[in-house]
């Protein structure tokens, strides 16, 4: 054990900067790798769907393995910082390579390039992400200090994600033109290359600040194997209930987030579609953050968590239904889309909070029922199921793009202008609209009835369980 001391302001800022950088990288990959390879480079959408799902599931299984490796590391610099630095440097390089596919590649060569770079990106990101979050017990002495650092890191991670969500498309357009590229595809191809380079540099710089922090103590990490995760699921029916609900809810949101850029580019259209897309994402990101910070607390003053859950499921379904109706009108103003966007993003933000709360509740329930507290196992499972939902959604989105022939290749070189909505068949637009609205509605309805039938941990039940555990 080293000398106990409080975190300095500089150390706190350094840790927060790391969260901004790493979530900028994560969001760029999660939101745009399918679009980059499928729409810009012309890789088969189905092939990309299979690659993304396989890689994300592999990455989910890779998390526990990396956790064990980090836990057993002993160096003069600590157990976390060496892996944090190694993972960051390799991940930054892979990120740049992933968005810099050589122009000479085509066909099977591009598929292989996408598969190799994306899988390596996932492995190196895990190499950095696990030690980043595991550093908190080594930096803090527990209590308020630990809670404050965790809250700061989560908030900074949200800022990093928001920067990418809001700024990517507009920056890609500007950087592509600055590079001297002409034509829709060449502008975006060059733009993504230089934007990925900028994000990679910011990422490395941010994590270098984080690496200046010193571990206060040597802590033992609890890591869960995949076998332990499934064993805990079978032993705790309420954990299983929440996990399935998370998969259904997150899959609904991820399907839309994967396809919304195609909606703006090929359906909403216009030569300035990327400005509308950026404005819509800025609005959605702000609403989602405010709903987690403000709306949930307002709801909690009058309703139980379970009631809020069902209200938010209903809000999100209404939002998708309104979006579907608006999509079949002659809409030309992005502000009209703020109406369904408010319901969807606000509900999604609150549901993110609630599912974490519900998952925590299942830990107490499992301790009372099975006589053991599987806290580390349950929360390792959260990473697994979120990545699983992301992979499922990516496969569904890719299948939609393949079936309805949605890509810039749908237009000939002579037809390629900044307004590509005129080159896409009406049937393709209809298919896109229905996939990004009806499938999420089906998933949310399934989550509603599944949770209503299976989840029993009401606020009163949790108080009762807590009292029994206290005794």
VENPE-V962317 format. One record per backbone hydrogen bond with DSSP energy under -0.5 kcal/mol. CO is the residue of the C=O (numbers start at 1). NH is the residue of the N-H. Records with the same first field share a line. If there is no record, write none. Layout:
CO->NH, NH
This chain:
8->12
9->13
10->14
11->15
12->16
13->17
14->18
15->19
16->20
17->21
18->22
19->23
20->24
21->25
22->26
23->27
24->28
25->29
26->30
27->31
28->32
29->33
32->36
33->37
34->38, 39
35->39, 40
36->40, 41
37->43
39->408
44->48
45->49
46->50
47->51
48->52
49->53
50->54
51->55
52->56
53->57
54->58
55->59
56->60
57->61
58->62
59->63
60->64
61->65
62->66
63->67
64->68
65->69
66->70
67->71
68->72
70->73
75->78
80->84
81->85
82->86
83->87
84->88
85->89
86->90
87->91
88->92
89->93
90->94
91->95
92->96
93->97
94->98
95->99
97->100
102->105
106->109
107->111
108->112
109->113
110->114
111->115
112->116
113->117
114->118
115->119
116->120
117->121
118->122
119->123
120->124
121->125
122->126
123->127
124->128
125->128, 129
126->130
128->132
129->133
130->134
131->135
132->135
133->136
134->138
135->138, 139
136->139, 140
138->216, 217
142->145, 146
143->147
144->148
145->149
146->150
147->151
148->152
149->153
150->154
151->155
152->156
153->157
154->158
155->159
156->160
157->161
158->162
159->163
160->164
161->165
162->166
163->167
164->168
167->171
168->172
169->173
170->174
171->175
172->176
173->177
174->178
175->179
176->181
177->180
183->187
184->188
185->189
186->190
187->191
188->192
189->193
190->194
191->195
192->196
193->197
194->198
195->199
196->200
197->201
198->202
199->203
200->204
201->205
202->206
203->207
204->208
205->209
206->210
207->211
209->212
210->213
216->2
217->219
219->221
221->223
225->229
226->230
227->231
228->232
229->233
230->234
231->235
232->236
235->237
236->240
237->241
238->242
239->243
240->244
241->245
242->246
243->247
244->248
245->249
246->250
247->251
248->252
249->253
250->254
251->255
252->256
253->257
254->258
255->259
256->260
259->262, 263
260->264
261->265
262->266, 267
263->267, 268
264->269
270->273
272->275, 276
273->277
274->278
275->279
276->280
277->281
278->282
279->283
280->284
281->285
282->286
283->287
284->288
285->289
286->290
287->291
288->292
289->293
290->294, 295
291->296
294->298
295->299
296->300
297->301
298->301
299->302, 303
304->308
305->309
306->310
307->311
308->312
309->313
310->314
311->315
312->316
313->317
314->318
315->319
316->320
317->321
318->322
319->323
320->324
321->325
322->326
323->327
324->328
325->328
326->329
329->331
332->334
333->336, 337
334->337
335->338
336->339, 340
337->341
338->342
339->343
340->344
341->345
342->346
343->347
344->348
345->349
346->350
347->351
348->352
349->353
350->354
351->355
352->356
353->357
354->358
355->359
356->360
357->361
358->362
359->363
360->363, 364
361->365
362->366
363->367
364->368
365->369
366->370, 372
367->371
372->374
373->375
374->378
375->379
376->380
377->381
378->382
379->383
380->384
381->385
382->386
383->387
384->388
385->389
386->390
387->391
388->392
389->393
390->394
391->395
392->396
393->397
394->398
395->399
396->400
397->401
398->402
399->403
400->404
401->406
402->405
405->407
407->410
408->411
412->415, 416
415->417
418->420
419->422
420->423
421->424
425->429
426->430
427->431
428->432
429->433
430->434
431->435
432->436
434->437, 438, 439
437->441
438->442
439->443
440->444
441->445
442->446
443->447
444->448
445->449
446->450
447->451
448->452
449->453
450->454
451->455
456->458
458->462
459->463
460->464
461->465
462->466
463->467
464->468
465->469
466->470
467->471
